[in-house]
């Protein structure tokens, strides 16, 4: 249950806020050579709605003609925004503006804003204030934080053992996660823990009414801010959301368009040590007709039952890929998606088989029946490449063109990509043997008609 701050704690918080205000005013004060001074700069966090700002500015010379508020949330792909506060021009002005934090302007709790002001007087002289950083958190709670490695957990009214358990769970899963995503970078992640459904309603983005009414989601990852918000201290959910941030870090190119089934599937797969969380979510599935084909799972559906089955199949299918082919092929898939390839093309290049074929094999394994043979993707490989990619110890030489992608992929060590580089990068998916045969047929017929 959520515990409100005690009266004593509120008094202390008020004193700290007052001290912070004096500190902010000092930071904004102009030096002796400036004619513009910031007399007061206050802000109020109306959590779930906005952050409001009140300014009092004085000019010793020309009247103040324009004020521009500049603010930027921390995040790897966020740009600065600006607003023009309301005020009456003059030598002493009071100005107000707000940063909306809900609906179309949603910002998650824990977002840190850097705020400064550009002030212009009637003579065109400009004055830029020192930046101030503001963390958007519900002010009615006493927030704490702990940091280990690259991860900071922000929380309130939780025991040390609760937070220890989250860090321990992430630490246990991390070696296996790193096998897919590679070694960690220098980016830092943040987790904000809320304790009740009421808090979650204000802290989470708006979803469908059905999902909100049933509390379908217990966490949301916001890769643009390198943070996630979680309701409660469930270790599996914690690892799930952390995996989303690592996925977004691995597939971060502007041209990348990864499918939702892969992001959610990896998050579901890694959330439990057994990797069986996806299968558990499929317990209510009667047959394969209850599930969408994997190629149609590029977006998370909106209905509650569809969401549960979506997560279940995504996690189970990712488990099949990693179990059958190992983590290295999954790493290649992320690389191909990051280069801008669509999911089907990326899957063909990473695994050597058609996406529909892999889906059919997973389905047969899950619901019974004969497992169909995997259908290889056909790549157009030049003859002179055969000697470069050939590994005599692993099987027969590649001497024909076109060739099945699987034959080439599983002969060539994934770490040695020189063969692909000599071909100008990963080969594109070609029409296949049937396409070449058709071209040859129509070409010969045309020559015959012309008398050759």
C-alpha positions in Angstrom: 0.0 0.0 0.0 1.2 3.5 -0.8 2.3 5.5 2.2 2.1 9.3 2.1 4.9 11.3 3.5 4.5 12.2 7.2 3.9 15.9 8.3 7.4 16.1 9.5 8.7 14.8 6.2 6.6 17.4 4.3 8.1 20.2 6.4 11.6 19.0 5.7 10.7 18.7 2.0 9.4 22.2 2.0 12.7 23.5 3.6 14.7 21.6 1.0 12.6 23.1 -1.8 13.1 26.6 -0.4 16.9 26.0 -0.2 16.8 24.7 -3.8 14.9 27.8 -4.8 17.6 30.1 -3.3 20.3 28.0 -5.0 18.5 28.3 -8.3 18.2 32.1 -7.9 21.9 32.3 -7.2 22.6 30.2 -10.3 20.5 32.6 -12.4 21.8 35.8 -10.9 23.6 38.0 -13.4 27.2 39.0 -12.9 28.2 42.6 -12.3 28.5 43.3 -16.0 24.9 42.2 -16.8 21.9 44.5 -16.7 19.4 41.6 -16.4 18.9 39.7 -13.2 16.7 36.7 -12.3 15.1 37.6 -9.0 13.0 34.5 -8.7 12.7 31.2 -10.5 10.2 28.7 -9.0 8.8 25.5 -10.4 6.0 23.2 -9.2 5.6 19.6 -10.3 1.9 18.8 -10.8 2.6 15.1 -11.3 0.6 13.5 -14.1 -0.2 16.9 -15.6 2.7 19.4 -15.9 5.6 21.3 -14.5 4.8 25.0 -14.0 7.4 27.8 -13.8 7.2 31.3 -12.4 9.9 33.8 -13.1 10.6 37.3 -11.8 13.1 39.2 -14.0 14.6 42.7 -13.7 16.4 44.8 -16.3 18.5 47.8 -15.2 18.6 49.3 -18.7 16.3 48.6 -21.7 12.9 46.9 -21.1 12.6 43.2 -21.4 11.0 42.4 -24.8 11.3 38.7 -25.2 11.8 35.5 -23.1 12.4 32.1 -24.5 12.4 29.1 -22.3 14.6 26.3 -23.5 14.2 22.7 -22.1 15.5 19.3 -23.0 14.9 15.9 -21.4 17.9 13.7 -20.9 18.0 10.9 -23.5 20.1 9.6 -26.4 17.7 10.8 -29.2 16.0 13.8 -27.7 16.2 17.3 -29.0 15.7 20.6 -27.3 12.2 22.3 -27.2 11.3 25.8 -26.4 8.4 27.9 -25.2 7.6 31.6 -24.9 6.4 32.4 -21.4 3.5 34.8 -20.9 4.5 38.3 -19.6 4.0 42.0 -20.0 7.1 43.7 -21.4 8.9 46.1 -19.0 11.9 46.6 -16.8 10.4 44.3 -14.1 8.4 41.4 -15.4 6.8 38.3 -14.1 6.6 35.4 -16.5 5.0 31.9 -16.4 5.2 28.8 -18.6 4.7 25.1 -18.3 6.0 21.8 -19.6 3.0 19.5 -20.2 3.8 15.9 -19.1 0.7 13.9 -20.1 -1.4 12.9 -23.1 0.5 13.8 -26.3 3.3 15.4 -24.3 3.8 12.4 -22.0 7.0 12.2 -20.0 7.6 9.3 -17.6 8.6 9.8 -14.0 12.3 10.1 -13.6 12.7 12.2 -16.7 15.4 14.9 -16.0 14.9 18.2 -17.7 17.6 20.8 -18.3 16.0 24.3 -18.4 17.4 27.7 -19.2 16.2 31.0 -20.5 17.1 33.3 -23.3 16.1 36.9 -22.4 16.2 39.7 -25.0 15.7 43.4 -24.1 14.3 46.2 -26.3 17.7 47.1 -27.6 18.4 43.6 -28.8 20.9 42.6 -26.1 20.7 38.9 -25.2 21.2 37.2 -21.9 21.2 33.4 -21.4 20.8 32.0 -17.9 22.7 29.1 -16.4 20.9 25.8 -16.9 19.0 24.1 -14.1 18.2 20.4 -13.9 14.8 19.2 -12.7 13.8 15.5 -12.1 10.2 14.8 -12.8 9.0 12.7 -9.8 5.8 12.8 -7.7 6.7 15.3 -4.9 4.4 13.7 -2.4 6.8 10.8 -1.9 10.3 10.7 -0.4 12.3 9.2 -3.2 15.5 7.2 -2.8 18.0 5.8 -5.3 20.7 3.2 -5.6 23.2 2.7 -8.4 25.1 -0.4 -9.4 27.2 -0.5 -12.6 25.2 1.3 -15.2 21.8 0.9 -13.6 20.1 3.3 -11.1 16.9 2.3 -9.3 14.7 5.2 -8.0 12.1 4.1 -5.4 10.1 5.1 -2.3 8.8 3.2 0.7 10.7 0.0 -0.2 13.0 -2.1 1.9 16.7 -2.6 1.1 16.0 -6.3 0.5 13.4 -5.5 -2.2 15.9 -3.5 -4.2 18.7 -6.0 -3.6 16.5 -8.7 -5.1 16.1 -6.7 -8.3 19.8 -6.1 -8.7 20.5 -9.7 -8.0 18.0 -10.9 -10.6 19.5 -8.7 -13.3 23.0 -9.8 -12.4 22.1 -13.5 -12.8 20.5 -13.0 -16.2 23.1 -10.6 -17.5 25.7 -13.1 -18.9 23.1 -14.8 -21.0 21.7 -11.5 -22.2 25.2 -10.3 -23.1 25.6 -13.4 -25.3 22.9 -11.9 -27.5 23.4 -8.2 -27.1 27.2 -8.1 -26.7 29.2 -6.4 -24.0 27.6 -3.5 -22.3 28.3 0.0 -23.5 28.8 3.2 -21.4 25.1 4.2 -21.5 23.4 4.4 -18.1 19.8 3.1 -17.5 17.3 4.2 -14.9 14.4 2.2 -13.3 11.6 4.0 -11.4 9.5 1.8 -9.1 5.9 2.7 -8.3 4.0 0.9 -5.6 0.3 0.9 -6.5 -2.2 0.9 -9.3 -3.1 4.5 -8.5 0.5 5.5 -8.9 0.8 3.5 -12.1 -2.2 5.3 -13.6 -0.3 8.6 -13.4 3.1 7.2 -14.2 2.2 5.0 -17.2 1.3 6.3 -20.7 -2.3 6.1 -21.8 -3.1 2.7 -23.4 -6.4 1.2 -24.5 -9.2 1.4 -21.9 -9.4 -2.5 -21.8 -5.7 -2.7 -21.0 -6.0 0.0 -18.4 -9.0 -1.5 -16.7 -7.4 -4.9 -16.4 -4.0 -3.6 -15.5 -2.5 -5.6 -18.4 0.8 -3.8 -18.3 3.0 -3.7 -15.1 5.9 -1.8 -16.8 6.9 0.4 -19.7 10.3 0.9 -21.2 11.2 4.3 -22.7 14.3 3.8 -24.7 14.4 7.5 -25.8 15.1 8.3 -22.2 17.1 5.2 -21.3 14.7 4.3 -18.5 11.7 2.2 -17.6 8.9 2.4 -15.0 7.7 -0.6 -13.1 4.8 -1.3 -10.8 6.1 -3.3 -7.9 9.3 -5.2 -7.4 8.7 -8.4 -9.5 12.1 -9.6 -10.6 10.9 -11.1 -13.8 9.2 -7.9 -14.9 12.3 -5.9 -13.9 14.5 -8.0 -16.2 11.8 -7.8 -18.9 11.9 -4.0 -19.1 15.7 -3.9 -18.7 15.9 -6.2 -21.8 13.9 -3.7 -23.8 16.4 -1.0 -23.1 19.3 -3.2 -24.1 17.4 -4.2 -27.3 16.8 -0.6 -28.2 20.5 0.1 -27.6 21.5 -2.8 -30.0 19.0 -1.7 -32.7 19.3 2.1 -32.5 19.9 3.2 -36.1 17.3 5.7 -37.4 16.7 3.4 -40.4 16.0 0.4 -38.2 12.4 -0.9 -37.9 12.5 -4.0 -35.7 9.3 -6.0 -35.3 7.5 -6.0 -31.9 7.6 -9.8 -31.7 11.4 -9.7 -31.5 11.6 -7.0 -28.9 8.9 -8.5 -26.7 10.0 -12.0 -27.4 13.6 -11.4 -26.2 12.2 -9.6 -23.1 9.9 -12.5 -22.3 12.5 -15.1 -23.0 15.1 -13.5 -20.6 12.7 -12.5 -17.8 12.9 -16.0 -16.3 16.1 -18.1 -15.8 14.5 -21.1 -17.5 13.5 -19.1 -20.6 10.0 -20.7 -20.4 8.0 -17.6 -19.6 6.6 -17.6 -23.2 5.4 -21.1 -23.0 3.6 -20.4 -19.7 1.7 -17.5 -21.4 0.4 -20.0 -24.0 -1.4 -22.3 -21.5 -4.8 -20.9 -22.5 -4.2 -21.4 -26.3 -6.4 -24.2 -27.7 -4.7 -24.5 -31.1 -2.6 -22.7 -33.5 -5.6 -20.8 -34.9 -5.6 -18.7 -31.7 -2.3 -17.2 -32.6 -1.2 -14.8 -35.3 1.5 -15.7 -37.9 4.9 -14.4 -36.7 5.2 -12.2 -39.9 2.0 -10.3 -38.8 3.3 -9.6 -35.3 5.1 -6.3 -36.1 2.9 -4.4 -33.6 1.5 -5.3 -30.2 -2.3 -5.7 -30.4 -4.8 -3.7 -28.3 -7.1 -6.3 -26.8 -6.1 -8.0 -23.5 -6.4 -11.6 -24.6 -4.6 -10.9 -27.8 -1.8 -9.2 -25.9 -1.3 -12.2 -23.6 -1.1 -14.6 -26.6 1.1 -12.2 -28.5 3.7 -12.1 -25.7 3.5 -15.9 -25.3 4.2 -16.7 -28.9 6.9 -14.1 -29.2 8.7 -15.4 -26.2 8.4 -19.0 -27.2 9.4 -18.4 -30.8 12.5 -16.5 -29.6 13.3 -19.4 -27.3 13.0 -21.8 -30.3 15.4 -19.7 -32.3 18.0 -19.4 -29.6 17.7 -23.1 -28.5 17.9 -24.4 -32.1 20.5 -22.1 -33.6 22.3 -20.5 -30.6 22.6 -16.9 -29.5 25.1 -15.9 -32.2 22.6 -16.0 -35.0 20.3 -13.8 -32.9 23.1 -11.3 -32.6 23.4 -11.3 -36.4 19.7 -10.8 -36.7 19.9 -7.6 -34.6 22.8 -6.4 -36.7 20.8 -6.9 -39.9 17.8 -5.1 -38.5 20.0 -2.3 -37.4 21.3 -1.9 -41.0 17.7 -1.2 -42.1 16.6 -4.5 -43.5 13.0 -5.6 -43.1 12.3 -8.5 -40.7 11.9 -11.2 -43.4 15.1 -10.2 -45.2 17.0 -9.9 -41.9 15.8 -13.4 -40.7 16.8 -14.9 -44.1 20.3 -13.5 -43.8 20.8 -14.4 -40.1 19.3 -17.9 -40.1 19.3 -18.9 -43.8 15.6 -20.0 -43.8 12.3 -18.3 -44.7 10.5 -16.7 -41.7 7.3 -18.5 -42.6 9.2 -21.8 -42.6 10.7 -21.2 -39.2 7.2 -20.2 -37.9 5.8 -23.5 -39.3 8.5 -25.5 -37.6 7.9 -23.8 -34.2 4.1 -24.3 -34.6 4.5 -28.1 -35.3 6.8 -28.5 -32.4 4.3 -26.7 -30.1 1.0 -28.2 -31.2 2.1 -31.6 -32.6 2.3 -33.0 -36.0 5.1 -33.5 -38.5 7.8 -30.8 -38.3 8.2 -29.5 -41.9 11.6 -29.2 -43.5 12.9 -25.7 -43.3 12.8 -23.8 -46.6 16.2 -22.2 -47.3 16.5 -18.7 -48.5 18.3 -18.7 -51.9 21.3 -16.3 -52.3 23.0 -15.3 -55.5 26.7 -16.1 -54.8 29.4 -15.5 -57.4 31.4 -18.5 -58.5 34.7 -16.9 -57.5 33.4 -16.6 -53.9 33.2 -20.4 -53.4 36.9 -20.9 -52.7 36.9 -18.0 -50.1 34.0 -19.2 -48.0 34.7 -22.9 -48.4 35.6 -24.8 -45.2 36.7 -28.3 -46.3 36.3 -29.8 -42.8 32.7 -28.9 -42.6 31.4 -30.4 -45.8 31.3 -30.2 -49.6 32.6 -27.1 -51.4 30.2 -24.5 -52.6 30.7 -24.5 -56.3 27.3 -23.4 -57.7 25.3 -20.2 -57.9 22.7 -19.6 -56.6 23.1 -21.4 -53.3 21.0 -21.9 -50.2 21.8 -19.3 -47.6 21.8 -21.9 -44.9 24.5 -23.9 -46.8 26.7 -20.8 -46.8 25.9 -19.5 -43.4 26.5 -22.7 -41.5 29.8 -23.4 -43.3 31.2 -20.0 -42.6 32.1 -19.1 -39.0 30.0 -16.2 -38.0 33.0 -14.3 -36.7 34.7 -14.5 -40.1 32.6 -12.2 -42.4 35.4 -11.6 -44.9 33.6 -13.6 -47.5 30.5 -11.4 -47.2 32.7 -8.3 -47.2 34.3 -9.4 -50.5 30.9 -9.6 -52.0 30.2 -6.0 -50.9 28.4 -6.7 -47.6 25.7 -9.3 -46.9 24.2 -10.5 -50.2 20.6 -9.4 -51.0 17.9 -12.0 -51.2 17.7 -13.2 -54.8 14.8 -14.6 -56.7 16.1 -18.1 -56.3 16.7 -20.9 -58.7 13.1 -20.7 -60.1 13.6 -17.0 -60.9 16.9 -17.7 -62.8 15.3 -20.6 -64.7 12.4 -18.4 -65.7 14.7 -15.7 -67.0 16.7 -18.2 -69.0 13.5 -19.7 -70.5 12.1 -16.4 -71.7 15.5 -15.3 -72.9 16.0 -18.4 -75.1 12.4 -18.1 -76.5 13.1 -14.5 -77.5 16.3 -15.5 -79.2 14.5 -18.3 -81.1 11.8 -15.9 -82.3 14.5 -13.6 -83.7 16.0 -16.5 -85.7 19.1 -17.2 -83.6 
